[in-house]
Amino acid sequence: MAQLNFGVIGHKGRMGQALEAAIADAGHALFAGVDAGGSIRPFAAQCDVLVDFSAPDALAANLGAAKVAGKPIVVGTTGLEEPHFVMLAEAARVVPVLQSGNFSAGVTLLAHLVKEAAARLGDDYDIEVLEMHHRMKVDAPSGTAKLLGEAAARGRGIVLSDNMESGRHGMTGARAQGAIGFATLRGGTVAGEHSVIFAGNEERLTLSHSAENRMIFARGAVRAAEWLTGRGAGRYTMNDVLGL
């Protein structure tokens, strides 16, 4: 496709640096890179697409810049909560918005498989989501773990927030029927390890993904940006990019 001019928000972070390399590898150009204290607004109109890997408290301003400039925006910021998803939905009425907790094609397919497994196995199988990341990661569970938990919840036709168990400690009592559990590990330089365990009577099914380098996320975000450019206003996901 034609060369795109990217505006990257969170440019100096780990993902921002990986994005710069992935943008160049794909034959595109980094037109503007901004970080904490800076604003993409002065550059947004001259970019073809914006990519945000910054911080949750910057999301409103970044979405606002995309709306004013009429530009598509890819959001990979983690640690988002319900008010942020409301912001994303509002912005999607004006411009194309693609948000994901993980831009890996493998993780996207994994979430699809988790949804299918949850739908077919039913409540007789307990679901546990296990994730591990590097020592510097500040949010838990990870955005990817939540993405996988949401996939499991959709498969069961339930709401994750009403059926989520995490941070078990002490005398917690028996595991609730139908609950989706989360366990978080942090240490070293792990790029990302995720497993979804379906534990039944006398058998277990484990679906897993291992990220060996964060470049897989950067390449996926660039692929998402390419796909999103030229789309109409709306809320999109990596499932749309992969045609799932």
C-alpha positions as protocol buffer text, in pm:
chain_id: "A"
residue {
  index: 1
  type: MET
  ca { x: 0 y: 0 z: 0 }
}
residue {
  index: 2
  type: ALA
  ca { x: 100 y: 366 z: -23 }
}
residue {
  index: 3
  type: GLN
  ca { x: 334 y: 508 z: 237 }
}
residue {
  index: 4
  type: LEU
  ca { x: 155 y: 635 z: 547 }
}
residue {
  index: 5
  type: ASN
  ca { x: 262 y: 913 z: 780 }
}
residue {
  index: 6
  type: PHE
  ca { x: 230 y: 791 z: 1140 }
}
residue {
  index: 7
  type: GLY
  ca { x: 181 y: 996 z: 1451 }
}
residue {
  index: 8
  type: VAL
  ca { x: 298 y: 793 z: 1753 }
}
residue {
  index: 9
  type: ILE
  ca { x: 191 y: 890 z: 2104 }
}
residue {
  index: 10
  type: GLY
  ca { x: 420 y: 743 z: 2367 }
}
residue {
  index: 11
  type: HIS
  ca { x: 712 y: 750 z: 2127 }
}
residue {
  index: 12
  type: LYS
  ca { x: 995 y: 711 z: 2379 }
}
residue {
  index: 13
  type: GLY
  ca { x: 845 y: 413 z: 2561 }
}
residue {
  index: 14
  type: ARG
  ca { x: 931 y: 50 z: 2493 }
}
residue {
  index: 15
  type: MET
  ca { x: 642 y: 6 z: 2255 }
}
residue {
  index: 16
  type: GLY
  ca { x: 700 y: 344 z: 2096 }
}
residue {
  index: 17
  type: GLN
  ca { x: 1054 y: 251 z: 2003 }
}
residue {
  index: 18
  type: ALA
  ca { x: 942 y: -86 z: 1868 }
}
residue {
  index: 19
  type: LEU
  ca { x: 673 y: 94 z: 1667 }
}
residue {
  index: 20
  type: GLU
  ca { x: 927 y: 324 z: 1509 }
}
residue {
  index: 21
  type: ALA
  ca { x: 1122 y: 21 z: 1384 }
}
residue {
  index: 22
  type: ALA
  ca { x: 806 y: -158 z: 1264 }
}
residue {
  index: 23
  type: ILE
  ca { x: 685 y: 153 z: 1080 }
}
residue {
  index: 24
  type: ALA
  ca { x: 1014 y: 179 z: 894 }
}
residue {
  index: 25
  type: ASP
  ca { x: 1020 y: -195 z: 819 }
}
residue {
  index: 26
  type: ALA
  ca { x: 674 y: -167 z: 662 }
}
residue {
  index: 27
  type: GLY
  ca { x: 785 y: 118 z: 434 }
}
residue {
  index: 28
  type: HIS
  ca { x: 599 y: 394 z: 616 }
}
residue {
  index: 29
  type: ALA
  ca { x: 720 y: 714 z: 786 }
}
residue {
  index: 30
  type: LEU
  ca { x: 713 y: 837 z: 1145 }
}
residue {
  index: 31
  type: PHE
  ca { x: 587 y: 1192 z: 1091 }
}
residue {
  index: 32
  type: ALA
  ca { x: 551 y: 1287 z: 1458 }
}
residue {
  index: 33
  type: GLY
  ca { x: 635 y: 1127 z: 1792 }
}
residue {
  index: 34
  type: VAL
  ca { x: 516 y: 1281 z: 2119 }
}
residue {
  index: 35
  type: ASP
  ca { x: 550 y: 1183 z: 2484 }
}
residue {
  index: 36
  type: ALA
  ca { x: 436 y: 1289 z: 2830 }
}
residue {
  index: 37
  type: GLY
  ca { x: 394 y: 1665 z: 2842 }
}
residue {
  index: 38
  type: GLY
  ca { x: 357 y: 1686 z: 2465 }
}
residue {
  index: 39
  type: SER
  ca { x: 49 y: 1689 z: 2243 }
}
residue {
  index: 40
  type: ILE
  ca { x: -22 y: 1522 z: 1911 }
}
residue {
  index: 41
  type: ARG
  ca { x: -281 y: 1791 z: 1827 }
}
residue {
  index: 42
  type: PRO
  ca { x: -41 y: 2026 z: 1636 }
}
residue {
  index: 43
  type: PHE
  ca { x: 68 y: 1738 z: 1411 }
}
residue {
  index: 44
  type: ALA
  ca { x: -248 y: 1528 z: 1384 }
}
residue {
  index: 45
  type: ALA
  ca { x: -386 y: 1690 z: 1069 }
}
residue {
  index: 46
  type: GLN
  ca { x: -65 y: 1608 z: 879 }
}
residue {
  index: 47
  type: CYS
  ca { x: -62 y: 1243 z: 984 }
}
residue {
  index: 48
  type: ASP
  ca { x: -251 y: 967 z: 803 }
}
residue {
  index: 49
  type: VAL
  ca { x: -304 y: 765 z: 1120 }
}
residue {
  index: 50
  type: LEU
  ca { x: -239 y: 803 z: 1493 }
}
residue {
  index: 51
  type: VAL
  ca { x: -116 y: 525 z: 1723 }
}
residue {
  index: 52
  type: ASP
  ca { x: -147 y: 568 z: 2100 }
}
residue {
  index: 53
  type: PHE
  ca { x: 64 y: 362 z: 2340 }
}
residue {
  index: 54
  type: SER
  ca { x: 84 y: 623 z: 2614 }
}
residue {
  index: 55
  type: ALA
  ca { x: -114 y: 634 z: 2941 }
}
residue {
  index: 56
  type: PRO
  ca { x: -483 y: 607 z: 3033 }
}
residue {
  index: 57
  type: ASP
  ca { x: -497 y: 966 z: 3161 }
}
residue {
  index: 58
  type: ALA
  ca { x: -388 y: 1093 z: 2817 }
}
residue {
  index: 59
  type: LEU
  ca { x: -656 y: 904 z: 2624 }
}
residue {
  index: 60
  type: ALA
  ca { x: -920 y: 1179 z: 2627 }
}
residue {
  index: 61
  type: ALA
  ca { x: -679 y: 1435 z: 2479 }
}
residue {
  index: 62
  type: ASN
  ca { x: -550 y: 1191 z: 2218 }
}
residue {
  index: 63
  type: LEU
  ca { x: -897 y: 1090 z: 2107 }
}
residue {
  index: 64
  type: GLY
  ca { x: -992 y: 1457 z: 2097 }
}
residue {
  index: 65
  type: ALA
  ca { x: -698 y: 1531 z: 1866 }
}
residue {
  index: 66
  type: ALA
  ca { x: -802 y: 1247 z: 1635 }
}
residue {
  index: 67
  type: LYS
  ca { x: -1160 y: 1373 z: 1621 }
}
residue {
  index: 68
  type: VAL
  ca { x: -1062 y: 1735 z: 1548 }
}
residue {
  index: 69
  type: ALA
  ca { x: -821 y: 1625 z: 1274 }
}
residue {
  index: 70
  type: GLY
  ca { x: -1059 y: 1359 z: 1139 }
}
residue {
  index: 71
  type: LYS
  ca { x: -789 y: 1090 z: 1157 }
}
residue {
  index: 72
  type: PRO
  ca { x: -810 y: 718 z: 1239 }
}
residue {
  index: 73
  type: ILE
  ca { x: -654 y: 617 z: 1569 }
}
residue {
  index: 74
  type: VAL
  ca { x: -515 y: 286 z: 1693 }
}
residue {
  index: 75
  type: VAL
  ca { x: -513 y: 256 z: 2075 }
}
residue {
  index: 76
  type: GLY
  ca { x: -287 y: 5 z: 2250 }
}
residue {
  index: 77
  type: THR
  ca { x: -268 y: 180 z: 2587 }
}
residue {
  index: 78
  type: THR
  ca { x: -322 y: -68 z: 2871 }
}
residue {
  index: 79
  type: GLY
  ca { x: -481 y: -18 z: 3212 }
}
residue {
  index: 80
  type: LEU
  ca { x: -805 y: 119 z: 3063 }
}
residue {
  index: 81
  type: GLU
  ca { x: -1120 y: 119 z: 3273 }
}
residue {
  index: 82
  type: GLU
  ca { x: -1489 y: 160 z: 3195 }
}
residue {
  index: 83
  type: PRO
  ca { x: -1482 y: 543 z: 3149 }
}
residue {
  index: 84
  type: HIS
  ca { x: -1209 y: 501 z: 2888 }
}
residue {
  index: 85
  type: PHE
  ca { x: -1420 y: 256 z: 2689 }
}
residue {
  index: 86
  type: VAL
  ca { x: -1703 y: 511 z: 2693 }
}
residue {
  index: 87
  type: MET
  ca { x: -1458 y: 766 z: 2548 }
}
residue {
  index: 88
  type: LEU
  ca { x: -1356 y: 519 z: 2277 }
}
residue {
  index: 89
  type: ALA
  ca { x: -1718 y: 455 z: 2182 }
}
residue {
  index: 90
  type: GLU
  ca { x: -1789 y: 829 z: 2163 }
}
residue {
  index: 91
  type: ALA
  ca { x: -1482 y: 893 z: 1945 }
}
residue {
  index: 92
  type: ALA
  ca { x: -1583 y: 605 z: 1716 }
}
residue {
  index: 93
  type: ARG
  ca { x: -1894 y: 799 z: 1617 }
}
residue {
  index: 94
  type: VAL
  ca { x: -1664 y: 1052 z: 1450 }
}
residue {
  index: 95
  type: VAL
  ca { x: -1350 y: 866 z: 1336 }
}
residue {
  index: 96
  type: PRO
  ca { x: -1231 y: 506 z: 1291 }
}
residue {
  index: 97
  type: VAL
  ca { x: -1106 y: 372 z: 1627 }
}
residue {
  index: 98
  type: LEU
  ca { x: -929 y: 38 z: 1674 }
}
residue {
  index: 99
  type: GLN
  ca { x: -846 y: -54 z: 2033 }
}
residue {
  index: 100
  type: SER
  ca { x: -695 y: -379 z: 2156 }
}
residue {
  index: 101
  type: GLY
  ca { x: -523 y: -514 z: 2464 }
}
residue {
  index: 102
  type: ASN
  ca { x: -288 y: -702 z: 2231 }
}
residue {
  index: 103
  type: PHE
  ca { x: -198 y: -660 z: 1862 }
}
residue {
  index: 104
  type: SER
  ca { x: -43 y: -1002 z: 1807 }
}
residue {
  index: 105
  type: ALA
  ca { x: -213 y: -1209 z: 1538 }
}
residue {
  index: 106
  type: GLY
  ca { x: -146 y: -1516 z: 1753 }
}
residue {
  index: 107
  type: VAL
  ca { x: -317 y: -1367 z: 2059 }
}
residue {
  index: 108
  type: THR
  ca { x: -612 y: -1255 z: 1848 }
}
residue {
  index: 109
  type: LEU
  ca { x: -658 y: -1611 z: 1724 }
}
residue {
  index: 110
  type: LEU
  ca { x: -604 y: -1743 z: 2079 }
}
residue {
  index: 111
  type: ALA
  ca { x: -891 y: -1527 z: 2205 }
}
residue {
  index: 112
  type: HIS
  ca { x: -1110 y: -1667 z: 1927 }
}
residue {
  index: 113
  type: LEU
  ca { x: -1024 y: -2023 z: 2037 }
}
residue {
  index: 114
  type: VAL
  ca { x: -1085 y: -1937 z: 2404 }
}
residue {
  index: 115
  type: LYS
  ca { x: -1434 y: -1810 z: 2321 }
}
residue {
  index: 116
  type: GLU
  ca { x: -1510 y: -2127 z: 2128 }
}
residue {
  index: 117
  type: ALA
  ca { x: -1377 y: -2353 z: 2405 }
}
residue {
  index: 118
  type: ALA
  ca { x: -1572 y: -2167 z: 2675 }
}
residue {
  index: 119
  type: ALA
  ca { x: -1893 y: -2196 z: 2475 }
}
residue {
  index: 120
  type: ARG
  ca { x: -1855 y: -2568 z: 2415 }
}
residue {
  index: 121
  type: LEU
  ca { x: -1714 y: -2689 z: 2747 }
}
residue {
  index: 122
  type: GLY
  ca { x: -1959 y: -2503 z: 2971 }
}
residue {
  index: 123
  type: ASP
  ca { x: -1957 y: -2449 z: 3348 }
}
residue {
  index: 124
  type: ASP
  ca { x: -1826 y: -2799 z: 3421 }
}
residue {
  index: 125
  type: TYR
  ca { x: -1479 y: -2660 z: 3338 }
}
residue {
  index: 126
  type: ASP
  ca { x: -1323 y: -2396 z: 3562 }
}
residue {
  index: 127
  type: ILE
  ca { x: -1144 y: -2118 z: 3370 }
}
residue {
  index: 128
  type: GLU
  ca { x: -818 y: -1966 z: 3493 }
}
residue {
  index: 129
  type: VAL
  ca { x: -618 y: -1699 z: 3305 }
}
residue {
  index: 130
  type: LEU
  ca { x: -248 y: -1698 z: 3392 }
}
residue {
  index: 131
  type: GLU
  ca { x: -12 y: -1424 z: 3272 }
}
residue {
  index: 132
  type: MET
  ca { x: 351 y: -1321 z: 3327 }
}
residue {
  index: 133
  type: HIS
  ca { x: 530 y: -1003 z: 3220 }
}
residue {
  index: 134
  type: HIS
  ca { x: 854 y: -818 z: 3286 }
}
residue {
  index: 135
  type: ARG
  ca { x: 921 y: -655 z: 3621 }
}
residue {
  index: 136
  type: MET
  ca { x: 854 y: -302 z: 3490 }
}
residue {
  index: 137
  type: LYS
  ca { x: 490 y: -358 z: 3388 }
}
residue {
  index: 138
  type: VAL
  ca { x: 267 y: -139 z: 3604 }
}
residue {
  index: 139
  type: ASP
  ca { x: -86 y: -274 z: 3546 }
}
residue {
  index: 140
  type: ALA
  ca { x: -234 y: -611 z: 3645 }
}
residue {
  index: 141
  type: PRO
  ca { x: -394 y: -819 z: 3517 }
}
residue {
  index: 142
  type: SER
  ca { x: -253 y: -735 z: 3177 }
}
residue {
  index: 143
  type: GLY
  ca { x: -468 y: -599 z: 2898 }
}
residue {
  index: 144
  type: THR
  ca { x: -416 y: -927 z: 2716 }
}
residue {
  index: 145
  type: ALA
  ca { x: -531 y: -1130 z: 3018 }
}
residue {
  index: 146
  type: LYS
  ca { x: -846 y: -921 z: 3034 }
}
residue {
  index: 147
  type: LEU
  ca { x: -896 y: -964 z: 2659 }
}
residue {
  index: 148
  type: LEU
  ca { x: -878 y: -1342 z: 2704 }
}
residue {
  index: 149
  type: GLY
  ca { x: -1108 y: -1329 z: 3006 }
}
residue {
  index: 150
  type: GLU
  ca { x: -1359 y: -1126 z: 2805 }
}
residue {
  index: 151
  type: ALA
  ca { x: -1341 y: -1385 z: 2527 }
}
residue {
  index: 152
  type: ALA
  ca { x: -1417 y: -1661 z: 2777 }
}
residue {
  index: 153
  type: ALA
  ca { x: -1704 y: -1461 z: 2923 }
}
residue {
  index: 154
  type: ARG
  ca { x: -1855 y: -1401 z: 2578 }
}
residue {
  index: 155
  type: GLY
  ca { x: -1831 y: -1772 z: 2508 }
}
residue {
  index: 156
  type: ARG
  ca { x: -2033 y: -1841 z: 2822 }
}
residue {
  index: 157
  type: GLY
  ca { x: -2274 y: -1553 z: 2765 }
}
residue {
  index: 158
  type: ILE
  ca { x: -2183 y: -1381 z: 3092 }
}
residue {
  index: 159
  type: VAL
  ca { x: -2036 y: -1047 z: 3200 }
}
residue {
  index: 160
  type: LEU
  ca { x: -1670 y: -1075 z: 3303 }
}
residue {
  index: 161
  type: SER
  ca { x: -1685 y: -803 z: 3570 }
}
residue {
  index: 162
  type: ASP
  ca { x: -1960 y: -997 z: 3750 }
}
residue {
  index: 163
  type: ASN
  ca { x: -1772 y: -1329 z: 3739 }
}
residue {
  index: 164
  type: MET
  ca { x: -1404 y: -1234 z: 3782 }
}
residue {
  index: 165
  type: GLU
  ca { x: -1183 y: -1368 z: 4061 }
}
residue {
  index: 166
  type: SER
  ca { x: -833 y: -1228 z: 4109 }
}
residue {
  index: 167
  type: GLY
  ca { x: -580 y: -1161 z: 4383 }
}
residue {
  index: 168
  type: ARG
  ca { x: -675 y: -1462 z: 4595 }
}
residue {
  index: 169
  type: HIS
  ca { x: -515 y: -1454 z: 4939 }
}
residue {
  index: 170
  type: GLY
  ca { x: -586 y: -1620 z: 5270 }
}
residue {
  index: 171
  type: MET
  ca { x: -905 y: -1810 z: 5347 }
}
residue {
  index: 172
  type: THR
  ca { x: -1095 y: -1735 z: 5027 }
}
residue {
  index: 173
  type: GLY
  ca { x: -1337 y: -2023 z: 5044 }
}
residue {
  index: 174
  type: ALA
  ca { x: -1422 y: -2259 z: 4761 }
}
residue {
  index: 175
  type: ARG
  ca { x: -1401 y: -2143 z: 4403 }
}
residue {
  index: 176
  type: ALA
  ca { x: -1731 y: -1995 z: 4282 }
}
residue {
  index: 177
  type: GLN
  ca { x: -1915 y: -2194 z: 4017 }
}
residue {
  index: 178
  type: GLY
  ca { x: -1869 y: -2030 z: 3676 }
}
residue {
  index: 179
  type: ALA
  ca { x: -1605 y: -1783 z: 3792 }
}
residue {
  index: 180
  type: ILE
  ca { x: -1318 y: -1678 z: 3563 }
}
residue {
  index: 181
  type: GLY
  ca { x: -998 y: -1659 z: 3767 }
}
residue {
  index: 182
  type: PHE
  ca { x: -688 y: -1449 z: 3704 }
}
residue {
  index: 183
  type: ALA
  ca { x: -331 y: -1502 z: 3827 }
}
residue {
  index: 184
  type: THR
  ca { x: -51 y: -1252 z: 3767 }
}
residue {
  index: 185
  type: LEU
  ca { x: 325 y: -1305 z: 3770 }
}
residue {
  index: 186
  type: ARG
  ca { x: 593 y: -1035 z: 3729 }
}
residue {
  index: 187
  type: GLY
  ca { x: 968 y: -1071 z: 3687 }
}
residue {
  index: 188
  type: GLY
  ca { x: 1272 y: -1044 z: 3465 }
}
residue {
  index: 189
  type: THR
  ca { x: 1235 y: -930 z: 3107 }
}
residue {
  index: 190
  type: VAL
  ca { x: 943 y: -1149 z: 2999 }
}
residue {
  index: 191
  type: ALA
  ca { x: 773 y: -994 z: 2696 }
}
residue {
  index: 192
  type: GLY
  ca { x: 446 y: -1175 z: 2760 }
}
residue {
  index: 193
  type: GLU
  ca { x: 322 y: -1520 z: 2855 }
}
residue {
  index: 194
  type: HIS
  ca { x: -50 y: -1602 z: 2861 }
}
residue {
  index: 195
  type: SER
  ca { x: -236 y: -1926 z: 2925 }
}
residue {
  index: 196
  type: VAL
  ca { x: -605 y: -2000 z: 2962 }
}
residue {
  index: 197
  type: ILE
  ca { x: -668 y: -2319 z: 3156 }
}
residue {
  index: 198
  type: PHE
  ca { x: -997 y: -2509 z: 3132 }
}
residue {
  index: 199
  type: ALA
  ca { x: -990 y: -2742 z: 3432 }
}
residue {
  index: 200
  type: GLY
  ca { x: -1254 y: -3014 z: 3429 }
}
residue {
  index: 201
  type: ASN
  ca { x: -1301 y: -3334 z: 3621 }
}
residue {
  index: 202
  type: GLU
  ca { x: -985 y: -3540 z: 3566 }
}
residue {
  index: 203
  type: GLU
  ca { x: -867 y: -3341 z: 3262 }
}
residue {
  index: 204
  type: ARG
  ca { x: -733 y: -2998 z: 3168 }
}
residue {
  index: 205
  type: LEU
  ca { x: -718 y: -2809 z: 2842 }
}
residue {
  index: 206
  type: THR
  ca { x: -458 y: -2530 z: 2822 }
}
residue {
  index: 207
  type: LEU
  ca { x: -445 y: -2273 z: 2541 }
}
residue {
  index: 208
  type: SER
  ca { x: -125 y: -2065 z: 2548 }
}
residue {
  index: 209
  type: HIS
  ca { x: 72 y: -1793 z: 2373 }
}
residue {
  index: 210
  type: SER
  ca { x: 434 y: -1687 z: 2426 }
}
residue {
  index: 211
  type: ALA
  ca { x: 568 y: -1352 z: 2304 }
}
residue {
  index: 212
  type: GLU
  ca { x: 942 y: -1366 z: 2243 }
}
residue {
  index: 213
  type: ASN
  ca { x: 981 y: -999 z: 2149 }
}
residue {
  index: 214
  type: ARG
  ca { x: 753 y: -697 z: 2168 }
}
residue {
  index: 215
  type: MET
  ca { x: 813 y: -640 z: 1797 }
}
residue {
  index: 216
  type: ILE
  ca { x: 522 y: -879 z: 1733 }
}
residue {
  index: 217
  type: PHE
  ca { x: 293 y: -624 z: 1898 }
}
residue {
  index: 218
  type: ALA
  ca { x: 447 y: -335 z: 1707 }
}
residue {
  index: 219
  type: ARG
  ca { x: 411 y: -512 z: 1373 }
}
residue {
  index: 220
  type: GLY
  ca { x: 51 y: -598 z: 1460 }
}
residue {
  index: 221
  type: ALA
  ca { x: -24 y: -235 z: 1547 }
}
residue {
  index: 222
  type: VAL
  ca { x: 120 y: -122 z: 1213 }
}
residue {
  index: 223
  type: ARG
  ca { x: -90 y: -383 z: 1036 }
}
residue {
  index: 224
  type: ALA
  ca { x: -395 y: -257 z: 1225 }
}
residue {
  index: 225
  type: ALA
  ca { x: -316 y: 103 z: 1126 }
}
residue {
  index: 226
  type: GLU
  ca { x: -282 y: 3 z: 760 }
}
residue {
  index: 227
  type: TRP
  ca { x: -617 y: -177 z: 774 }
}
residue {
  index: 228
  type: LEU
  ca { x: -790 y: 109 z: 959 }
}
residue {
  index: 229
  type: THR
  ca { x: -679 y: 384 z: 721 }
}
residue {
  index: 230
  type: GLY
  ca { x: -961 y: 466 z: 482 }
}
residue {
  index: 231
  type: ARG
  ca { x: -1233 y: 300 z: 692 }
}
residue {
  index: 232
  type: GLY
  ca { x: -1546 y: 480 z: 799 }
}
residue {
  index: 233
  type: ALA
  ca { x: -1608 y: 597 z: 1154 }
}
residue {
  index: 234
  type: GLY
  ca { x: -1665 y: 308 z: 1389 }
}
residue {
  index: 235
  type: ARG
  ca { x: -1527 y: 87 z: 1664 }
}
residue {
  index: 236
  type: TYR
  ca { x: -1298 y: -187 z: 1534 }
}
residue {
  index: 237
  type: THR
  ca { x: -1087 y: -467 z: 1684 }
}
residue {
  index: 238
  type: MET
  ca { x: -809 y: -701 z: 1574 }
}
residue {
  index: 239
  type: ASN
  ca { x: -1076 y: -957 z: 1494 }
}
residue {
  index: 240
  type: ASP
  ca { x: -1183 y: -728 z: 1210 }
}
residue {
  index: 241
  type: VAL
  ca { x: -825 y: -703 z: 1085 }
}
residue {
  index: 242
  type: LEU
  ca { x: -792 y: -1084 z: 1078 }
}
residue {
  index: 243
  type: GLY
  ca { x: -1144 y: -1139 z: 945 }
}
residue {
  index: 244
  type: LEU
  ca { x: -1257 y: -1345 z: 1245 }
}
